[in-house]
């Protein structure tokens, strides 16, 4: 059977190579994006189907036990199994978070390891499928990006087309996960491709439509996050939507910063991987026991919360008997909203795999419900449509956390089956984005990479600098001298090489000083001075240096501050070569021209 599949796979590859030779470059891209999208669509079906069936199983068992014991046990099992798979199957090679896609685009020319085509499916299905409080969208987008990247590598497509197919995989993943093709297109453009050309739109739209179509045909609608069409927008409630937008911005900041602190805590924790998994999974299990809606993605509870019987979210809890008390329900929803970040942080920081996309929708829905319910209970407006606020709140947190307001607006518009709430969606998303952006320049997923210059941003000059490979602008063939050598050795080097700058290093390759011919010209042309000088008299002490790990942007900032023309560059504290300002500027100009042409 294996031989049969392998032979058919090779025949298929041969066919694609033949098609590549027969079709134009643009037509082959169209074909490629369809194939990548179909593959990504089926990956979504596997992940979503598995997570949904586990949730149904857990609820079936808990309906007999009357308390969520299974909900509490399964996440521990899932996280420990994830750690085992990462160690034993993936050799500790796993790229978590959608920020890795942006890193691949900015630093690796869109190259994503082949293992990511299956690693995300394996690990996230165990973590989130078995109840870890995270989302599947981030693993889905990485899987789609890996399919696109590796397809492009297989058929030897250019860097530009490789990044385009990567974005096509991302668009197909989001479109398939929510049956929302427009949101898939906008997510790929807003988040992945900060500089997008007109020619990229058609392949991305084809990919999103294909992914959504596969999802529609194969996935049962109850697996997807969908809502019935709610009441139309009433302009009399606009001030309440403005309030929701402001609160969504600050809750986004709370979620992002709390999540970051949890990550930092686990990063500092020195313990084995399995002990760390239990260290995080056990508190997570306790949280889920008291607040069962924290189990898994939590999409099912969002449907309940926006419906006619929101009190059903308190079933199988210790306070189920109080579910008819509206104030207790409000308190339960508010505490759940605040605790979601801890559940997600514990899930992902202790060894699980998933993302913050689903948690952002979860928090937004609970925030919208809390705001609207509080207004109705206090008598400010007893006719406020709570279901509408529950839905619109999702767009607010998604926009605030990911800095993707267009994606948030159209995603919620698509999954609600209509655009009657378009105006409040725009109000809440834009205000939340503005508030979040005021305090955090970058979204939570890319902040740590953007600070190091490892991802593209909306700053095009910075994008050009970040696209420059530091290895391409480093001069490594710099002659070196030992401190024990003489000025005669310097003259000998000058006569046998075109270089005019030399490095003096010790026996461990550590930089001791620099010799610049322009600075010692008056000595070099005087035989008398050469004869009676010492090497240290020709050598300037070590001043400013840069590291091979520094971004090109950081190096250029240093050049601008010091007015230097070159810096010694170090690797692991050892002399590696020289980096010249003129060489970076030349590469910058070439890259700028290349981006304009593309």
Secondary structure, 3 states (H helix, E strand, C coil): CHHHHHHHHHHHHHHHHHHHHHCCHHHHHHHHHHHHHHHHHHHHHHHHHHHHHHHHHHHHHHHHHCCCHHHHHHHHHHHHHHHHHHHHCCCCCCCCCCHHHHHHHHHCCCCCCCCHHHHHHHHHHHHCCCCCCCECHHHHHHHHHHHHHHHHHHCCCCHHHHHHHHHHHHHHHHHHHHCCHHHHHHHHHHHHCCCCCHHHHHHHHHHHHHHHHHHHHHCCHHHCCCCCCCCCCCHHHHHHHHHHHHHHHHHHHHHHHHHHHHHHHHHHCCCCHHHHHHHHHHHHHHHHHHCHHHCCCCHHHHHHHCCCCHHHHHCCCCCHHHCCCHHHHHHHHHHHHHHHHHHHHHHHHCCCCCECHHHHHHHHHHHHHHHHHHHHHCCCCCCCCHHHHHHHHHHHHHHHHHCCHHHHHHHHHHHCCCCCCHHHHHHHHHHHHHHHHHHCCCCCCCHHHHHCCCCCCCCHHHHHHHCCCHHHCEECCCCEECCCCCHHHHHHHHHHCCCCEEEEECCCCCEEEEEEHHHCHHHHCCHHHHHCCCHHHHCEECCCEEECCCCHHHHHHHHHHHCCCEEEEEECCEEEEEEEHHHHHHHHHHHHHHHHHC
